Amino acid sequence: MAVSKKEISPCPIDAMLSVIDGRWKGTILWRLLDGPMRTADLARSIPQITERMLIRHLGELVADGILVRTEGEGGRRVLYSISPYGETMLPVLEQICAWGRVHLERLEASSVS
């Protein structure tokens, strides 16, 4: 039986994937590995993402405690960064990234043959 997005699955893998599930969440996290970024800078670094989807994913990652949203004076300058809790995911994300590279190479090799 499928678990709705609002329910927490008792499966630890499903629980983790529910946090990073989304077309652009991995890319957002990958971009933020280099340090805090403004919303506009994130949008420029991911040209295919719509503003609406970027704001939605950022909000979900903040709500899950993975990102921190910091407002400057008057709320005009908003920065997003990986939270200390989000940093606990970094070893897992590095492993996912390494596996993804191998998988992409495998796909490329199979399309050449």
N, CA, C and O atoms as CSV, one atom per row, in Angstrom:
chain,resi,resn,atom,element,x,y,z
A,1,MET,N,N,0.850,-1.181,0.000
A,1,MET,CA,C,0.000,0.000,0.000
A,1,MET,C,C,0.890,1.237,0.000
A,1,MET,O,O,1.839,1.339,0.778
A,2,ALA,N,N,0.574,2.150,-0.865
A,2,ALA,CA,C,1.359,3.388,-0.969
A,2,ALA,C,C,1.146,4.254,0.263
A,2,ALA,O,O,0.062,4.293,0.844
A,3,VAL,N,N,2.199,4.938,0.636
A,3,VAL,CA,C,2.142,5.854,1.769
A,3,VAL,C,C,1.965,7.251,1.213
A,3,VAL,O,O,2.696,7.661,0.312
A,4,SER,N,N,0.997,7.988,1.746
A,4,SER,CA,C,0.786,9.350,1.256
A,4,SER,C,C,1.952,10.226,1.697
A,4,SER,O,O,2.668,9.896,2.642
A,5,LYS,N,N,2.132,11.340,1.005
A,5,LYS,CA,C,3.218,12.258,1.328
A,5,LYS,C,C,3.117,12.792,2.753
A,5,LYS,O,O,4.126,13.175,3.346
A,6,LYS,N,N,1.905,12.819,3.305
A,6,LYS,CA,C,1.710,13.390,4.635
A,6,LYS,C,C,1.979,12.376,5.736
A,6,LYS,O,O,2.151,12.752,6.896
A,7,GLU,N,N,2.017,11.096,5.387
A,7,GLU,CA,C,2.280,10.065,6.373
A,7,GLU,C,C,3.772,9.769,6.414
A,7,GLU,O,O,4.469,9.880,5.406
A,8,ILE,N,N,4.248,9.392,7.591
A,8,ILE,CA,C,5.636,8.976,7.731
A,8,ILE,C,C,5.660,7.457,7.656
A,8,ILE,O,O,4.994,6.777,8.437
A,9,SER,N,N,6.416,6.942,6.730
A,9,SER,CA,C,6.551,5.498,6.577
A,9,SER,C,C,7.444,4.967,7.686
A,9,SER,O,O,8.390,5.640,8.095
A,10,PRO,N,N,7.157,3.770,8.176
A,10,PRO,CA,C,8.049,3.188,9.177
A,10,PRO,C,C,9.389,2.741,8.571
A,10,PRO,O,O,10.319,2.408,9.307
A,11,CYS,N,N,9.489,2.732,7.250
A,11,CYS,CA,C,10.733,2.352,6.579
A,11,CYS,C,C,11.711,3.522,6.616
A,11,CYS,O,O,11.380,4.603,6.128
A,12,PRO,N,N,12.900,3.341,7.177
A,12,PRO,CA,C,13.866,4.444,7.255
A,12,PRO,C,C,14.273,4.994,5.891
A,12,PRO,O,O,14.520,6.193,5.761
A,13,ILE,N,N,14.346,4.148,4.885
A,13,ILE,CA,C,14.704,4.624,3.547
A,13,ILE,C,C,13.608,5.529,3.012
A,13,ILE,O,O,13.895,6.594,2.466
A,14,ASP,N,N,12.343,5.115,3.165
A,14,ASP,CA,C,11.228,5.954,2.730
A,14,ASP,C,C,11.202,7.274,3.490
A,14,ASP,O,O,10.916,8.321,2.909
A,15,ALA,N,N,11.499,7.229,4.789
A,15,ALA,CA,C,11.507,8.455,5.599
A,15,ALA,C,C,12.562,9.430,5.074
A,15,ALA,O,O,12.302,10.628,4.971
A,16,MET,N,N,13.741,8.924,4.744
A,16,MET,CA,C,14.803,9.787,4.224
A,16,MET,C,C,14.445,10.301,2.837
A,16,MET,O,O,14.613,11.487,2.551
A,17,LEU,N,N,13.954,9.417,1.977
A,17,LEU,CA,C,13.616,9.831,0.623
A,17,LEU,C,C,12.475,10.836,0.605
A,17,LEU,O,O,12.415,11.679,-0.289
A,18,SER,N,N,11.569,10.762,1.575
A,18,SER,CA,C,10.464,11.720,1.612
A,18,SER,C,C,10.975,13.145,1.838
A,18,SER,O,O,10.323,14.110,1.439
A,19,VAL,N,N,12.128,13.274,2.470
A,19,VAL,CA,C,12.712,14.594,2.716
A,19,VAL,C,C,13.368,15.146,1.454
A,19,VAL,O,O,13.259,16.340,1.177
A,20,ILE,N,N,14.043,14.300,0.690
A,20,ILE,CA,C,14.756,14.789,-0.496
A,20,ILE,C,C,13.992,14.507,-1.787
A,20,ILE,O,O,14.487,14.782,-2.880
A,21,ASP,N,N,12.775,13.952,-1.653
A,21,ASP,CA,C,11.962,13.666,-2.828
A,21,ASP,C,C,11.502,14.965,-3.471
A,21,ASP,O,O,11.007,15.865,-2.794
A,22,GLY,N,N,11.665,15.047,-4.732
A,22,GLY,CA,C,11.288,16.247,-5.480
A,22,GLY,C,C,12.265,16.426,-6.612
A,22,GLY,O,O,13.458,16.168,-6.452
A,23,ARG,N,N,11.791,16.853,-7.727
A,23,ARG,CA,C,12.598,16.965,-8.931
A,23,ARG,C,C,13.874,17.771,-8.724
A,23,ARG,O,O,14.893,17.459,-9.339
A,24,TRP,N,N,13.851,18.790,-7.884
A,24,TRP,CA,C,14.983,19.709,-7.773
A,24,TRP,C,C,15.665,19.726,-6.408
A,24,TRP,O,O,16.666,20.421,-6.241
A,25,LYS,N,N,15.159,18.991,-5.439
A,25,LYS,CA,C,15.738,19.081,-4.090
A,25,LYS,C,C,17.196,18.654,-4.054
A,25,LYS,O,O,18.013,19.290,-3.388
A,26,GLY,N,N,17.525,17.598,-4.752
A,26,GLY,CA,C,18.924,17.165,-4.793
A,26,GLY,C,C,19.825,18.235,-5.384
A,26,GLY,O,O,20.917,18.487,-4.874
A,27,THR,N,N,19.369,18.865,-6.456
A,27,THR,CA,C,20.151,19.921,-7.103
A,27,THR,C,C,20.305,21.122,-6.181
A,27,THR,O,O,21.379,21.719,-6.106
A,28,ILE,N,N,19.238,21.474,-5.484
A,28,ILE,CA,C,19.300,22.591,-4.537
A,28,ILE,C,C,20.338,22.297,-3.458
A,28,ILE,O,O,21.185,23.138,-3.157
A,29,LEU,N,N,20.269,21.110,-2.882
A,29,LEU,CA,C,21.231,20.734,-1.839
A,29,LEU,C,C,22.655,20.729,-2.391
A,29,LEU,O,O,23.586,21.180,-1.724
A,30,TRP,N,N,22.816,20.224,-3.589
A,30,TRP,CA,C,24.141,20.164,-4.222
A,30,TRP,C,C,24.709,21.567,-4.394
A,30,TRP,O,O,25.893,21.792,-4.142
A,31,ARG,N,N,23.877,22.508,-4.821
A,31,ARG,CA,C,24.325,23.894,-5.002
A,31,ARG,C,C,24.719,24.529,-3.656
A,31,ARG,O,O,25.671,25.305,-3.579
A,32,LEU,N,N,23.972,24.185,-2.607
A,32,LEU,CA,C,24.222,24.793,-1.296
A,32,LEU,C,C,25.408,24.167,-0.560
A,32,LEU,O,O,25.801,24.653,0.500
A,33,LEU,N,N,25.975,23.101,-1.107
A,33,LEU,CA,C,27.152,22.500,-0.480
A,33,LEU,C,C,28.324,23.472,-0.453
A,33,LEU,O,O,29.189,23.377,0.417
A,34,ASP,N,N,28.359,24.405,-1.398
A,34,ASP,CA,C,29.443,25.386,-1.459
A,34,ASP,C,C,29.247,26.544,-0.493
A,34,ASP,O,O,30.149,27.363,-0.320
A,35,GLY,N,N,28.082,26.624,0.136
A,35,GLY,CA,C,27.826,27.696,1.086
A,35,GLY,C,C,26.483,28.345,0.844
A,35,GLY,O,O,25.795,28.018,-0.123
A,36,PRO,N,N,26.102,29.269,1.723
A,36,PRO,CA,C,24.802,29.935,1.623
A,36,PRO,C,C,24.628,30.647,0.286
A,36,PRO,O,O,25.582,31.152,-0.305
A,37,MET,N,N,23.378,30.670,-0.170
A,37,MET,CA,C,23.061,31.354,-1.423
A,37,MET,C,C,21.750,32.099,-1.287
A,37,MET,O,O,20.848,31.687,-0.558
A,38,ARG,N,N,21.667,33.215,-2.014
A,38,ARG,CA,C,20.413,33.952,-2.108
A,38,ARG,C,C,19.480,33.200,-3.050
A,38,ARG,O,O,19.922,32.419,-3.893
A,39,THR,N,N,18.187,33.448,-2.892
A,39,THR,CA,C,17.189,32.797,-3.728
A,39,THR,C,C,17.465,33.052,-5.208
A,39,THR,O,O,17.403,32.129,-6.020
A,40,ALA,N,N,17.766,34.289,-5.555
A,40,ALA,CA,C,18.016,34.642,-6.958
A,40,ALA,C,C,19.244,33.921,-7.502
A,40,ALA,O,O,19.260,33.509,-8.662
A,41,ASP,N,N,20.273,33.765,-6.671
A,41,ASP,CA,C,21.480,33.065,-7.106
A,41,ASP,C,C,21.193,31.582,-7.328
A,41,ASP,O,O,21.690,30.975,-8.277
A,42,LEU,N,N,20.388,31.013,-6.445
A,42,LEU,CA,C,19.983,29.611,-6.637
A,42,LEU,C,C,19.211,29.465,-7.941
A,42,LEU,O,O,19.457,28.538,-8.714
A,43,ALA,N,N,18.283,30.376,-8.183
A,43,ALA,CA,C,17.477,30.317,-9.400
A,43,ALA,C,C,18.366,30.411,-10.642
A,43,ALA,O,O,18.153,29.689,-11.616
A,44,ARG,N,N,19.358,31.298,-10.606
A,44,ARG,CA,C,20.273,31.432,-11.749
A,44,ARG,C,C,21.125,30.178,-11.941
A,44,ARG,O,O,21.482,29.831,-13.067
A,45,SER,N,N,21.449,29.500,-10.839
A,45,SER,CA,C,22.297,28.313,-10.942
A,45,SER,C,C,21.527,27.081,-11.404
A,45,SER,O,O,22.125,26.065,-11.761
A,46,ILE,N,N,20.191,27.174,-11.397
A,46,ILE,CA,C,19.330,26.072,-11.863
A,46,ILE,C,C,18.334,26.666,-12.853
A,46,ILE,O,O,17.159,26.822,-12.518
A,47,PRO,N,N,18.773,26.998,-14.058
A,47,PRO,CA,C,17.918,27.735,-14.995
A,47,PRO,C,C,16.615,27.022,-15.375
A,47,PRO,O,O,15.652,27.684,-15.765
A,48,GLN,N,N,16.563,25.701,-15.273
A,48,GLN,CA,C,15.364,24.973,-15.680
A,48,GLN,C,C,14.242,25.020,-14.633
A,48,GLN,O,O,13.097,24.703,-14.954
A,49,ILE,N,N,14.544,25.405,-13.406
A,49,ILE,CA,C,13.544,25.388,-12.334
A,49,ILE,C,C,12.698,26.665,-12.403
A,49,ILE,O,O,13.203,27.752,-12.683
A,50,THR,N,N,11.403,26.501,-12.141
A,50,THR,CA,C,10.540,27.680,-12.066
A,50,THR,C,C,10.689,28.314,-10.689
A,50,THR,O,O,11.069,27.649,-9.725
A,51,GLU,N,N,10.388,29.592,-10.609
A,51,GLU,CA,C,10.469,30.287,-9.321
A,51,GLU,C,C,9.524,29.642,-8.311
A,51,GLU,O,O,9.874,29.466,-7.144
A,52,ARG,N,N,8.338,29.297,-8.767
A,52,ARG,CA,C,7.345,28.670,-7.886
A,52,ARG,C,C,7.867,27.356,-7.293
A,52,ARG,O,O,7.714,27.104,-6.097
A,53,MET,N,N,8.483,26.522,-8.138
A,53,MET,CA,C,8.997,25.239,-7.663
A,53,MET,C,C,10.191,25.433,-6.736
A,53,MET,O,O,10.337,24.710,-5.751
A,54,LEU,N,N,11.045,26.407,-7.046
A,54,LEU,CA,C,12.192,26.685,-6.182
A,54,LEU,C,C,11.716,27.093,-4.797
A,54,LEU,O,O,12.196,26.569,-3.792
A,55,ILE,N,N,10.776,28.024,-4.742
A,55,ILE,CA,C,10.262,28.493,-3.451
A,55,ILE,C,C,9.586,27.349,-2.692
A,55,ILE,O,O,9.736,27.229,-1.477
A,56,ARG,N,N,8.853,26.525,-3.406
A,56,ARG,CA,C,8.175,25.378,-2.771
A,56,ARG,C,C,9.187,24.412,-2.155
A,56,ARG,O,O,9.058,24.022,-0.995
A,57,HIS,N,N,10.199,24.028,-2.946
A,57,HIS,CA,C,11.201,23.088,-2.444
A,57,HIS,C,C,12.001,23.688,-1.293
A,57,HIS,O,O,12.288,23.001,-0.313
A,58,LEU,N,N,12.361,24.962,-1.406
A,58,LEU,CA,C,13.086,25.611,-0.314
A,58,LEU,C,C,12.249,25.602,0.960
A,58,LEU,O,O,12.762,25.314,2.041
A,59,GLY,N,N,10.971,25.914,0.835
A,59,GLY,CA,C,10.087,25.911,2.001
A,59,GLY,C,C,9.982,24.543,2.636
A,59,GLY,O,O,9.991,24.422,3.861
A,60,GLU,N,N,9.882,23.505,1.811
A,60,GLU,CA,C,9.791,22.139,2.342
A,60,GLU,C,C,11.085,21.736,3.043
A,60,GLU,O,O,11.050,21.105,4.099
A,61,LEU,N,N,12.228,22.100,2.458
A,61,LEU,CA,C,13.503,21.760,3.079
A,61,LEU,C,C,13.717,22.525,4.384
A,61,LEU,O,O,14.316,21.999,5.321
A,62,VAL,N,N,13.234,23.750,4.445
A,62,VAL,CA,C,13.290,24.516,5.696
A,62,VAL,C,C,12.370,23.868,6.730
A,62,VAL,O,O,12.761,23.693,7.884
A,63,ALA,N,N,11.156,23.513,6.324
A,63,ALA,CA,C,10.193,22.888,7.244
A,63,ALA,C,C,10.720,21.567,7.798
A,63,ALA,O,O,10.444,21.217,8.946
A,64,ASP,N,N,11.478,20.838,6.983
A,64,ASP,CA,C,12.050,19.566,7.434
A,64,ASP,C,C,13.326,19.756,8.248
A,64,ASP,O,O,13.896,18.785,8.745
A,65,GLY,N,N,13.778,21.004,8.387
A,65,GLY,CA,C,14.966,21.284,9.187
A,65,GLY,C,C,16.276,21.064,8.452
A,65,GLY,O,O,17.342,21.102,9.067
A,66,ILE,N,N,16.218,20.834,7.139
A,66,ILE,CA,C,17.423,20.564,6.352
A,66,ILE,C,C,18.135,21.865,5.974
A,66,ILE,O,O,19.363,21.918,5.918
A,67,LEU,N,N,17.356,22.900,5.719
A,67,LEU,CA,C,17.905,24.207,5.380
A,67,LEU,C,C,17.527,25.232,6.432
A,67,LEU,O,O,16.552,25.070,7.167
A,68,VAL,N,N,18.323,26.292,6.487
A,68,VAL,CA,C,18.032,27.451,7.331
A,68,VAL,C,C,17.789,28.627,6.399
A,68,VAL,O,O,18.557,28.867,5.467
A,69,ARG,N,N,16.715,29.354,6.661
A,69,ARG,CA,C,16.389,30.560,5.899
A,69,ARG,C,C,16.725,31.755,6.779
A,69,ARG,O,O,16.171,31.904,7.868
A,70,THR,N,N,17.628,32.603,6.310
A,70,THR,CA,C,18.063,33.767,7.076
A,70,THR,C,C,17.700,35.028,6.305
A,70,THR,O,O,18.077,35.192,5.144
A,71,GLU,N,N,16.959,35.922,6.970
A,71,GLU,CA,C,16.568,37.184,6.345
A,71,GLU,C,C,17.494,38.300,6.793
A,71,GLU,O,O,17.860,38.402,7.964
A,72,GLY,N,N,17.861,39.132,5.832
A,72,GLY,CA,C,18.651,40.318,6.139
A,72,GLY,C,C,17.724,41.448,6.558
A,72,GLY,O,O,16.546,41.228,6.842
A,73,GLU,N,N,18.261,42.645,6.592
A,73,GLU,CA,C,17.478,43.811,6.994
A,73,GLU,C,C,16.272,43.995,6.090
A,73,GLU,O,O,16.399,44.016,4.865
A,74,GLY,N,N,15.118,44.125,6.690
A,74,GLY,CA,C,13.891,44.359,5.945
A,74,GLY,C,C,13.426,43.180,5.108
A,74,GLY,O,O,12.505,43.314,4.302
A,75,GLY,N,N,14.049,42.032,5.292
A,75,GLY,CA,C,13.660,40.843,4.537
A,75,GLY,C,C,14.000,40.898,3.065
A,75,GLY,O,O,13.532,40.066,2.287
A,76,ARG,N,N,14.809,41.868,2.672
A,76,ARG,CA,C,15.123,42.040,1.251
A,76,ARG,C,C,16.201,41.065,0.783
A,76,ARG,O,O,16.264,40.737,-0.401
A,77,ARG,N,N,17.021,40.616,1.671
A,77,ARG,CA,C,18.098,39.695,1.304
A,77,ARG,C,C,17.895,38.406,2.095
A,77,ARG,O,O,18.126,38.363,3.304
A,78,VAL,N,N,17.463,37.368,1.405
A,78,VAL,CA,C,17.214,36.082,2.048
A,78,VAL,C,C,18.295,35.111,1.611
A,78,VAL,O,O,18.557,34.944,0.420
A,79,LEU,N,N,18.915,34.474,2.590
A,79,LEU,CA,C,19.943,33.474,2.324
A,79,LEU,C,C,19.450,32.109,2.776
A,79,LEU,O,O,18.775,31.988,3.798
A,80,TYR,N,N,19.791,31.093,2.015
A,80,TYR,CA,C,19.512,29.713,2.392
A,80,TYR,C,C,20.831,29.003,2.591
A,80,TYR,O,O,21.768,29.179,1.812
A,81,SER,N,N,20.900,28.202,3.633
A,81,SER,CA,C,22.101,27.417,3.902
A,81,SER,C,C,21.682,26.076,4.492
A,81,SER,O,O,20.560,25.907,4.971
A,82,ILE,N,N,22.598,25.145,4.443
A,82,ILE,CA,C,22.328,23.830,5.024
A,82,ILE,C,C,22.453,23.959,6.532
A,82,ILE,O,O,23.435,24.500,7.040
A,83,SER,N,N,21.455,23.460,7.239
A,83,SER,CA,C,21.432,23.545,8.699
A,83,SER,C,C,22.397,22.513,9.297
A,83,SER,O,O,22.848,21.603,8.601
A,84,PRO,N,N,22.710,22.661,10.589
A,84,PRO,CA,C,23.521,21.622,11.237
A,84,PRO,C,C,22.866,20.239,11.122
A,84,PRO,O,O,23.554,19.240,10.913
A,85,TYR,N,N,21.539,20.185,11.257
A,85,TYR,CA,C,20.843,18.907,11.083
A,85,TYR,C,C,20.977,18.420,9.642
A,85,TYR,O,O,21.199,17.232,9.407
A,86,GLY,N,N,20.843,19.327,8.682
A,86,GLY,CA,C,21.001,18.964,7.275
A,86,GLY,C,C,22.399,18.450,6.973
A,86,GLY,O,O,22.579,17.588,6.113
A,87,GLU,N,N,23.392,18.982,7.686
A,87,GLU,CA,C,24.764,18.524,7.480
A,87,GLU,C,C,24.940,17.061,7.848
A,87,GLU,O,O,25.865,16.410,7.363
A,88,THR,N,N,24.067,16.535,8.698
A,88,THR,CA,C,24.153,15.111,9.034
A,88,THR,C,C,23.813,14.240,7.833
A,88,THR,O,O,24.133,13.051,7.816
A,89,MET,N,N,23.165,14.827,6.827
A,89,MET,CA,C,22.835,14.093,5.599
A,89,MET,C,C,23.997,14.073,4.602
A,89,MET,O,O,23.977,13.286,3.656
A,90,LEU,N,N,24.999,14.916,4.795
A,90,LEU,CA,C,26.052,15.064,3.796
A,90,LEU,C,C,26.759,13.760,3.439
A,90,LEU,O,O,26.993,13.519,2.255
A,91,PRO,N,N,27.113,12.904,4.401
A,91,PRO,CA,C,27.747,11.641,4.000
A,91,PRO,C,C,26.829,10.785,3.118
A,91,PRO,O,O,27.293,10.121,2.191
A,92,VAL,N,N,25.552,10.807,3.408
A,92,VAL,CA,C,24.589,10.049,2.604
A,92,VAL,C,C,24.483,10.664,1.210
A,92,VAL,O,O,24.484,9.946,0.210
A,93,LEU,N,N,24.392,11.992,1.143
A,93,LEU,CA,C,24.306,12.667,-0.151
A,93,LEU,C,C,25.562,12.439,-0.982
A,93,LEU,O,O,25.484,12.290,-2.201
A,94,GLU,N,N,26.724,12.409,-0.323
A,94,GLU,CA,C,27.968,12.133,-1.048
A,94,GLU,C,C,27.938,10.728,-1.644
A,94,GLU,O,O,28.384,10.525,-2.773
A,95,GLN,N,N,27.418,9.765,-0.900
A,95,GLN,CA,C,27.305,8.394,-1.404
A,95,GLN,C,C,26.305,8.314,-2.556
A,95,GLN,O,O,26.546,7.625,-3.547
A,96,ILE,N,N,25.191,9.017,-2.424
A,96,ILE,CA,C,24.195,9.038,-3.498
A,96,ILE,C,C,24.813,9.663,-4.749
A,96,ILE,O,O,24.600,9.179,-5.861
A,97,CYS,N,N,25.570,10.728,-4.565
A,97,CYS,CA,C,26.227,11.411,-5.680
A,97,CYS,C,C,27.232,10.473,-6.354
A,97,CYS,O,O,27.280,10.394,-7.582
A,98,ALA,N,N,28.026,9.772,-5.563
A,98,ALA,CA,C,29.009,8.840,-6.120
A,98,ALA,C,C,28.308,7.732,-6.906
A,98,ALA,O,O,28.743,7.368,-7.999
A,99,TRP,N,N,27.238,7.207,-6.352
A,99,TRP,CA,C,26.484,6.164,-7.050
A,99,TRP,C,C,25.881,6.724,-8.333
A,99,TRP,O,O,25.886,6.056,-9.367
A,100,GLY,N,N,25.366,7.939,-8.269
A,100,GLY,CA,C,24.785,8.580,-9.447
A,100,GLY,C,C,25.793,8.756,-10.563
A,100,GLY,O,O,25.462,8.559,-11.732
A,101,ARG,N,N,27.031,9.127,-10.220
A,101,ARG,CA,C,28.077,9.271,-11.236
A,101,ARG,C,C,28.341,7.937,-11.934
A,101,ARG,O,O,28.442,7.874,-13.159
A,102,VAL,N,N,28.450,6.871,-11.136
A,102,VAL,CA,C,28.667,5.534,-11.705
A,102,VAL,C,C,27.493,5.151,-12.596
A,102,VAL,O,O,27.683,4.607,-13.683
A,103,HIS,N,N,26.298,5.432,-12.140
A,103,HIS,CA,C,25.102,5.094,-12.917
A,103,HIS,C,C,25.059,5.869,-14.235
A,103,HIS,O,O,24.733,5.299,-15.276
A,104,LEU,N,N,25.386,7.166,-14.197
A,104,LEU,CA,C,25.422,7.958,-15.422
A,104,LEU,C,C,26.464,7.434,-16.398
A,104,LEU,O,O,26.221,7.371,-17.603
A,105,GLU,N,N,27.632,7.057,-15.869
A,105,GLU,CA,C,28.674,6.481,-16.730
A,105,GLU,C,C,28.192,5.170,-17.357
A,105,GLU,O,O,28.446,4.904,-18.532
A,106,ARG,N,N,27.497,4.360,-16.565
A,106,ARG,CA,C,26.964,3.094,-17.058
A,106,ARG,C,C,25.940,3.340,-18.166
A,106,ARG,O,O,25.948,2.658,-19.191
A,107,LEU,N,N,25.061,4.316,-17.951
A,107,LEU,CA,C,24.057,4.647,-18.978
A,107,LEU,C,C,24.729,5.145,-20.254
A,107,LEU,O,O,24.341,4.772,-21.362
A,108,GLU,N,N,25.745,5.994,-20.080
A,108,GLU,CA,C,26.455,6.522,-21.236
A,108,GLU,C,C,27.163,5.399,-21.994
A,108,GLU,O,O,27.135,5.358,-23.224
A,109,ALA,N,N,27.788,4.503,-21.264
A,109,ALA,CA,C,28.493,3.378,-21.896
A,109,ALA,C,C,27.525,2.471,-22.648
A,109,ALA,O,O,27.850,1.970,-23.725
A,110,SER,N,N,26.342,2.259,-22.084
A,110,SER,CA,C,25.379,1.368,-22.746
A,110,SER,C,C,24.749,2.024,-23.971
A,110,SER,O,O,24.311,1.322,-24.882
A,111,SER,N,N,24.694,3.353,-24.011
A,111,SER,CA,C,24.122,4.037,-25.177
A,111,SER,C,C,25.134,4.109,-26.316
A,111,SER,O,O,24.754,4.247,-27.479
A,112,VAL,N,N,26.413,4.016,-25.988
A,112,VAL,CA,C,27.472,4.048,-26.997
A,112,VAL,C,C,27.585,2.698,-27.693
A,112,VAL,O,O,27.857,2.639,-28.892
A,113,SER,N,N,27.375,1.605,-26.943
A,113,SER,CA,C,27.551,0.270,-27.518
A,113,SER,C,C,26.514,-0.099,-28.517
A,113,SER,O,O,26.554,-1.198,-29.071
